[in-house]
Amino acid sequence: MSGPVPPSPLATQPIGEVSSTSEGVYQLKLPVPFPLKFIASYLIEGPDGWTVIDPGFDYQEAREVWESGAKELGLNLERDVSRIIVTHLHPDHIGLARWLEERSGAPVFMLEGEIENARYVWDPERGTEGFARYMMRNGMDPQTAGATAGTTRLGVRLPENLVPLQQGEVIELGGSGARVVHTPGHSDFHFVLHDEERRLLFVGDHLLLHITPNIGLWTYTAPRPLERYLASLRGLRGLHADLIFPGHGPLFHDLDGRIDELLVHHEERLSVMHAAFDGEPATPFQVARRVFPEDLSDHQLRFALAETIAHLEHLVDAGRAERLPDGDVVSYRAV
């Protein structure tokens, strides 16, 4: 590899503004109230109206940006949106889908399995006790587990009209067609959209530049998320795509180069996790605090632990670690 994959000079507008990225495709940078700073929503103009990909996190500042951005584009939110596409269930991507659905009357499309997961994750009747127990079983102390579990209540309102998509399906996108590609890892039924004719790839959180998506094992996810993520990355190699549209951070052009960087990154993280045992058994939370020694918020600790569990699971599958016989708290040792 000759060097880090560079960002594209496209879409360098400030947060809160909209910019043209290619013919008929615009990026709206919506603020989010956490360290990622913004979520990129993509607006594609077509003969039957506008398609919106990942409408953003639901809070007042983002709604105001939607109003101003739509006005700048001459987009009438009440009558010009024909479809809303959500790459995965996380609140910064799906949060404003219900609001935009209510404004526009447009249907909301997600991969079928992600709809089922979203209904479970965002069920307002579901308590946080199970999640706190999961954190404690993996070594987190009760006080921290209760605090981090309490940060889950974000109140996401799911759209009424959720339309299931299937792997390989082609969906209309601005007068062209885009193929649905299932890319699990960051979420079980995350997907990307490949417009082969225009050589565009809308990747949600699957491929980000400068940062890496969180690959965690959660209470609601299937086993082996890291294995599935790495396999789905490799599956995108050689795809005909000249411009990559991520959910966060800058656009970029070198798809295969970024895939290679992410594969190397996770190999390095696995080695760091393996070394963190320092010859002694440890719980996942102990490993997480060694690997992520910085001062993390309660909300950030959950991601650090879930990512550590996913990597430890991968080390076990690779024969580099062993999960010790079950007790009240899970522990591992390096092999």
Buried (B, 14 or more C-beta within 10 A) or exposed (E): EEEEBEBBEBBEEEBBBBBBBBEBBBBBBBBBEEEBEBBBBBBBBBEEBBBBBBBBBBBEBBBEBBEEBBEEBEBBBEEBBBBBBBBBBBBBBBBBBBBBBEBBEBBBBBBEBBBBBBEEBBEEEBEBEEBBBBBBBBBBEEEBBBBBBEBBEBEBBBBEEBBBBEBEBBBBBBBBBBBBBBBBBBBBBBBBBBBBEBBBBBBBBBBBBEEBBBBBBBEBBEEBBBBBBBEBBEEBEEBEBEBBBBBBBBBBBBBBBBBBBBBEEBEEBBEEBBEBBEEEEBBBBBBBBBBBEEEBEBBBBBBBBBBBBBBBBBBBEEEBBBBBEEEEBBBBEBE
